[in-house]
């Protein structure tokens, strides 16, 4: 996966805690995982409303199709 180098500023106590838990070289990995988790959470929240809307529309569509099922399937004398 392509990577982009960033120069970011974080409060020193946060960086110290990350380094204490994950080591000097673990900072980037920790931040990547934290960003990935946060993005997934935001996407889930954002898309939840869209998904619910699509599901509601699907339910409504099924009901409309049921009403027309007889008209489509009945045999006609032509």
C-alpha positions as CSV (number, residue, x, y, z in Angstrom):
1,X,0.0,0.0,0.0
2,X,1.4,3.4,-0.9
3,X,2.4,5.5,2.1
4,X,2.6,9.3,2.8
5,X,5.0,10.8,5.2
6,X,3.4,13.3,7.6
7,X,4.7,15.8,10.1
8,X,2.2,16.0,12.9
9,X,2.2,17.6,16.3
10,X,0.8,15.8,19.4
11,X,0.9,16.6,23.1
12,X,4.1,15.3,24.6
13,X,2.3,13.2,27.3
14,X,0.4,11.3,24.6
15,X,3.5,10.6,22.6
16,X,5.3,9.5,25.7
17,X,2.5,7.1,26.6
18,X,2.5,5.6,23.1
19,X,6.3,5.2,23.1
20,X,6.1,3.6,26.6
21,X,3.6,1.0,25.4
22,X,4.7,0.4,21.8
23,X,8.3,1.6,21.6
24,X,9.8,4.3,19.5
25,X,9.1,2.5,16.3
26,X,5.6,1.6,17.3
27,X,4.3,5.2,17.1
28,X,3.4,5.1,13.4
29,X,1.8,1.7,13.6
30,X,-0.3,2.8,16.7
31,X,-1.4,6.0,14.9
32,X,-2.3,4.1,11.7
33,X,-4.4,1.6,13.7
34,X,-6.1,4.4,15.7
35,X,-6.9,6.3,12.5
36,X,-8.2,3.2,10.8
37,X,-10.5,2.4,13.8
38,X,-11.8,5.9,14.1
39,X,-12.5,6.1,10.3
40,X,-14.3,2.8,10.5
41,X,-16.4,4.1,13.4
42,X,-17.2,7.4,11.5
43,X,-18.1,5.5,8.3
44,X,-20.3,3.1,10.2
45,X,-22.2,6.0,11.8
46,X,-22.5,7.9,8.6
47,X,-23.6,5.0,6.4
48,X,-26.0,3.7,9.0
49,X,-28.7,6.2,8.0
50,X,-28.2,5.5,4.3
51,X,-28.4,1.7,4.9
52,X,-31.6,2.1,6.9
53,X,-33.1,4.3,4.2
54,X,-32.3,1.8,1.5
55,X,-33.7,-1.0,3.6
56,X,-36.9,0.9,4.1
57,X,-37.2,1.6,0.4
58,X,-36.7,-2.1,-0.3
59,X,-39.5,-3.0,2.1
60,X,-41.8,-0.5,0.4
61,X,-40.8,-1.8,-3.1
62,X,-41.6,-5.3,-2.1
63,X,-45.1,-4.2,-0.9
64,X,-45.8,-2.4,-4.2
65,X,-44.7,-5.4,-6.2
66,X,-47.0,-7.7,-4.2
67,X,-49.9,-5.5,-5.2
68,X,-49.1,-5.8,-8.9
69,X,-48.2,-9.5,-8.8
70,X,-51.6,-10.7,-9.7
71,X,-51.9,-8.3,-12.7
72,X,-48.6,-9.4,-14.0
73,X,-49.1,-13.2,-13.6
74,X,-52.8,-13.6,-14.5
75,X,-53.6,-15.2,-17.9
76,X,-55.3,-13.0,-20.3
77,X,-57.5,-13.9,-23.3
78,X,-56.0,-11.9,-26.2
